[in-house]
């Protein structure tokens, strides 16, 4: 157990980890700097508690900043403790969790503190793709410290008192915190997309435990499996009714209906998250056209299009899954790209990143077409042409360049209504139906919606030992 007095920082660690599992490292470390009356300052643990413990029996490394010690500011020794924790995590192959509550750079240590920021950034960069990194913001996380959650894989944020910013809201001309709080959890989760989970302190600590239990410990030794007690052949009778809200669909097909959604408040037209299928953690990416609350009431609706934000959100998630060997399931229901002046500024680059993420990923990839699959937007959504190992389609799915009626209008612009309807029906049968796609080999199997769970589980079991060679290169540039 920690030798440090029961500060708020240590209480957070205790609430996060399995009971009595935390072992502190570096409790005796204090600041070395003596300038600006620092010699008289008491800096126990130099403002950050570091150590290791377990979550659901799995090893994790944790640091928790203590705002009662010089505001939790980062100085030379503070950073060395965090860097040392990363060194241990890389040696042992275990996740690193940071609990942030910090006033920023320690001004009394000036360039030493600035160098300290760089040391943390370096360790985070080296650990990226090797061990999962998670941060939770409970108090201030401003200036250069805001890069820390930006360099981690998942970020949690307390909904009321936490503040995450590079520049203070009051630093913007004509703005105040009361007018537009760009540092708030709401802004950072809904507008920026940096924050994955928002809630009370107790809520996010519980959510962190749930997420960690889903993730591999590192990029080589995957311990993210558990025994499945759910029926592998369970029929999901009402699954076809979930085509709009794919977060609900994913929950229905998951073992014991457990689905952990990431970045739920950002780009809601694209769902990303983790579920278990036969005990195996699988990453999910899905188009969404509707959002329903816990009472079954529809709260939002979207067009079935790929947006800039949605594409970037999905690409980032797929890259994480590929780095840690997590299979990817995609649910496709997309008719094209969002058409607006704002979206046009970045949709091509964003869609290219999504296409590259799916094409570049060597983990098992399964695509289920649950609705429309039109044009290049469909190709970007883990289509067979860019590397999906298996593609399933529901009988009602439509796969092609565009809606059959629109295609008929373009090809027979001068035809009467009866001819247009005839040609649209012909185009539907020959070019747009799931059956026509299956005849061409673009769909492997047409499945009933209710049987999606068992088919997807079977596919990932078959793909479990997948190996794929790629051209030798240092890394891609997309």
Long-range contacts (C-beta under 8 A, 24 or more apart in sequence): 2-27, 2-49, 2-51, 3-27, 4-44, 4-45, 4-49, 5-44, 7-49, 7-66, 7-68, 8-66, 8-67, 8-68, 8-101, 9-48, 9-49, 9-64, 9-65, 9-66, 9-67, 9-68, 9-72, 9-99, 9-101, 10-49, 10-64, 10-66, 12-64, 12-99, 12-138, 12-201, 12-205, 13-49, 13-51, 13-53, 13-62, 13-64, 13-99, 15-202, 15-205, 16-55, 16-62, 16-97, 16-99, 16-205, 16-208, 16-209, 17-53, 17-54, 17-55, 17-60, 17-62, 18-53, 18-54, 18-55, 18-56, 18-57, 21-53, 21-54, 22-51, 22-52, 22-53, 22-62, 23-51, 23-52, 23-53, 24-49, 24-50, 24-51, 25-50, 25-51, 25-52, 25-81, 25-84, 25-85, 25-88, 26-50, 26-51, 26-81, 26-84, 29-77, 29-80, 29-81, 30-77, 31-70, 31-75, 31-76, 31-77, 31-78, 31-109, 32-76, 32-77, 33-75, 33-76, 33-108, 33-109, 33-112, 35-108, 35-109, 36-108, 38-108, 38-109, 41-70, 42-69, 43-69, 43-70, 44-69, 45-69, 45-81, 46-75, 46-77, 46-78, 46-81, 47-71, 47-72, 47-73, 47-74, 47-75, 47-78, 47-102, 48-72, 48-74, 48-78, 48-81, 48-82, 50-81, 50-82, 50-84, 50-85, 51-85, 52-88, 52-94, 55-209, 55-212, 55-213, 56-209, 56-212, 56-213, 58-94, 58-212, 58-213, 58-217, 58-223, 59-92, 59-94, 59-217, 60-94, 60-95, 60-96, 60-97, 60-212, 61-85, 61-86, 61-88, 61-89, 61-94, 61-95, 61-96, 61-97, 62-96, 62-97, 62-98, 62-99, 63-96, 63-97, 63-98, 63-99, 64-98, 64-99, 64-101, 65-99, 65-100, 65-101, 65-102, 65-139, 66-101, 67-101, 67-102, 67-103, 67-139, 67-140, 70-103, 70-106, 71-102, 71-103, 71-104, 72-101, 72-102, 72-103, 72-139, 73-102, 73-103, 73-104, 73-105, 73-106, 73-107, 73-113, 74-102, 74-104, 74-105, 74-106, 74-113, 74-116, 74-117, 74-120, 74-145, 75-106, 75-108, 75-109, 75-112, 75-113, 75-116, 76-109, 76-112, 76-113, 76-115, 76-116, 78-106, 78-116, 79-113, 79-116, 79-117, 79-119, 79-120, 80-116, 80-119, 82-120, 82-123, 83-119, 83-120, 83-122, 83-123, 86-123, 86-124, 86-126, 86-127, 87-123, 89-127, 89-131, 90-126, 90-127, 90-130, 90-131, 93-130, 93-131, 93-217, 93-218, 93-220, 93-221, 94-131, 94-217, 94-218, 95-131, 95-132, 95-133, 95-134, 95-212, 95-215, 95-217, 95-218, 96-127, 96-131, 96-132, 96-133, 96-134, 97-133, 97-134, 97-135, 97-136, 97-208, 97-212, 98-133, 98-134, 98-135, 98-136, 98-148, 98-152, 99-135, 99-136, 99-138, 100-135, 100-136, 100-137, 100-138, 100-139, 100-141, 100-145, 100-148, 100-149, 101-137, 101-138, 101-139, 101-140, 102-139, 102-140, 102-141, 102-145, 103-140, 103-142, 104-140, 104-142, 104-143, 104-144, 104-145, 105-143, 105-144, 105-145, 117-144, 117-145, 117-147, 120-148, 121-147, 121-148, 121-151, 124-148, 124-151, 124-152, 125-151, 128-153, 128-323, 129-219, 129-323, 129-324, 130-218, 130-219, 131-217, 131-218, 131-219, 132-212, 132-215, 132-216, 132-217, 132-218, 132-324, 134-208, 134-211, 134-212, 136-204, 136-205, 136-208, 137-162, 137-163, 137-164, 137-185, 137-195, 138-162, 138-201, 139-163, 141-165, 142-166, 142-168, 142-183, 149-194, 149-195, 150-194, 153-320, 154-196, 154-197, 154-211, 154-262, 155-194, 155-195, 155-196, 155-197, 156-195, 156-196, 156-197, 156-198, 156-199, 156-204, 156-207, 156-208, 157-185, 157-188, 157-189, 157-195, 157-197, 157-198, 157-204, 158-185, 158-198, 158-199, 158-200, 158-201, 158-204, 159-185, 159-186, 159-198, 159-199, 159-200, 160-185, 160-200, 164-188, 164-194, 164-195, 186-265, 189-263, 189-265, 189-266, 190-265, 190-266, 191-266, 192-266, 193-263, 193-266, 193-267, 193-309, 193-312, 193-313, 195-263, 195-265, 196-262, 196-263, 196-264, 197-262, 197-264, 198-265, 207-260, 210-260, 211-260, 211-274, 214-260, 214-274, 214-276, 214-281, 215-274, 215-281, 215-324, 216-281, 216-324, 216-325, 216-326, 218-324, 219-323, 219-324, 219-325, 222-324, 222-325, 224-280, 224-281, 224-326, 225-279, 225-280, 225-281, 226-276, 226-279, 227-279, 228-255, 228-276, 228-278, 228-279, 229-255, 229-256, 230-255, 230-256, 232-278, 232-453, 232-454, 232-457, 233-453, 233-454, 234-453, 234-454, 235-450, 235-451, 235-453, 235-454, 236-449, 236-450, 236-452, 236-453, 237-450, 239-449, 239-450, 239-452, 240-394, 240-396, 240-449, 240-450, 243-289, 243-333, 243-370, 243-371, 243-449, 244-288, 244-289, 244-290, 244-292, 245-288, 245-290, 245-291, 245-292, 246-271, 246-286, 246-287, 246-288, 246-331, 246-333, 246-370, 247-271, 247-273, 247-286, 247-288, 247-291, 248-292, 249-286, 249-331, 249-370, 250-275, 250-284, 250-286, 250-331, 251-275, 252-453, 253-277, 253-452, 253-453, 253-456, 255-279, 259-284, 262-317, 263-313, 263-317, 266-309, 266-313, 267-307, 267-309, 267-310, 267-312, 267-313, 268-300, 268-302, 269-302, 269-303, 269-305, 269-307, 269-310, 270-306, 270-307, 270-309, 270-310, 270-311, 270-313, 270-314, 271-331, 272-313, 272-314, 272-317, 274-326, 277-329, 277-453, 277-456, 277-457, 277-460, 278-457, 278-460, 278-461, 280-327, 280-460, 281-326, 282-326, 282-327, 282-328, 282-329, 282-460, 283-317, 283-318, 283-320, 283-321, 283-326, 283-327, 283-328, 283-329, 284-328, 284-329, 284-330, 284-331, 285-314, 285-317, 285-318, 285-328, 285-329, 285-330, 285-331, 285-381, 285-382, 286-330, 286-331, 286-332, 286-333, 287-331, 287-332, 287-333, 287-334, 287-371, 287-381, 288-333, 289-333, 289-371, 303-335, 303-338, 304-333, 304-334, 304-335, 304-371, 304-372, 305-334, 305-335, 305-336, 305-337, 305-338, 305-339, 305-377, 306-334, 306-336, 306-337, 306-338, 306-347, 306-351, 306-354, 306-377, 306-380, 306-381, 307-337, 307-338, 307-343, 307-347, 307-350, 308-338, 308-343, 308-345, 308-346, 308-347, 308-350, 309-350, 311-347, 311-350, 311-351, 311-353, 311-354, 311-380, 312-350, 312-353, 312-354, 314-354, 314-357, 315-350, 315-353, 315-354, 315-356, 315-357, 316-357, 318-354, 318-357, 318-358, 318-361, 319-357, 319-361, 321-361, 321-363, 322-357, 322-360, 322-361, 322-362, 322-363, 325-363, 326-363, 327-363, 327-364, 327-365, 327-366, 327-460, 327-463, 328-358, 328-361, 328-363, 328-364, 328-365, 328-366, 328-382, 329-366, 329-367, 329-368, 329-456, 329-460, 330-358, 330-365, 330-366, 330-367, 330-368, 330-381, 330-382, 330-388, 331-367, 331-368, 331-370, 332-367, 332-368, 332-369, 332-370, 332-371, 332-373, 332-378, 332-381, 332-382, 332-383, 333-369, 333-370, 333-371, 333-372, 333-373, 334-371, 334-372, 334-373, 334-374, 334-377, 334-378, 334-381, 335-372, 335-374, 335-375, 335-377, 335-402, 335-403, 336-374, 336-375, 336-377, 336-402, 337-376, 337-377, 351-376, 351-377, 351-380, 352-478, 353-478, 354-380, 354-381, 355-379, 355-380, 355-386, 356-476, 356-478, 358-382, 358-386, 358-387, 358-388, 359-386, 359-387, 360-476, 360-478, 361-387, 362-466, 362-468, 362-470, 363-466, 364-389, 364-459, 364-460, 364-463, 364-464, 364-466, 365-389, 366-390, 366-391, 366-392, 366-456, 366-459, 366-460, 366-463, 367-391, 367-392, 368-392, 368-393, 368-394, 368-447, 368-452, 368-456, 369-393, 369-394, 369-397, 369-399, 369-434, 369-443, 370-394, 370-397, 370-449, 371-396, 371-397, 371-398, 372-397, 372-398, 372-403, 373-397, 373-398, 373-399, 373-400, 374-398, 374-399, 374-400, 374-401, 374-402, 374-403, 375-401, 375-402, 383-442, 384-441, 384-442, 384-443, 384-444, 385-442, 389-459, 389-463, 389-466, 390-444, 390-445, 390-459, 390-462, 390-463, 391-442, 391-443, 391-444, 392-443, 392-444, 392-445, 392-446, 392-447, 392-452, 392-455, 392-456, 392-459, 393-434, 393-437, 393-438, 393-443, 393-445, 393-446, 393-447, 394-434, 394-446, 394-447, 394-448, 394-449, 394-452, 395-434, 395-446, 395-448, 396-434, 396-449, 397-433, 397-434, 397-437, 397-443, 397-446, 398-428, 398-432, 398-433, 398-434, 399-432, 399-433, 399-434, 399-436, 399-437, 399-442, 399-443, 400-431, 400-432, 400-436, 400-437, 401-431, 403-432, 404-428, 404-431, 404-432, 407-431, 407-432
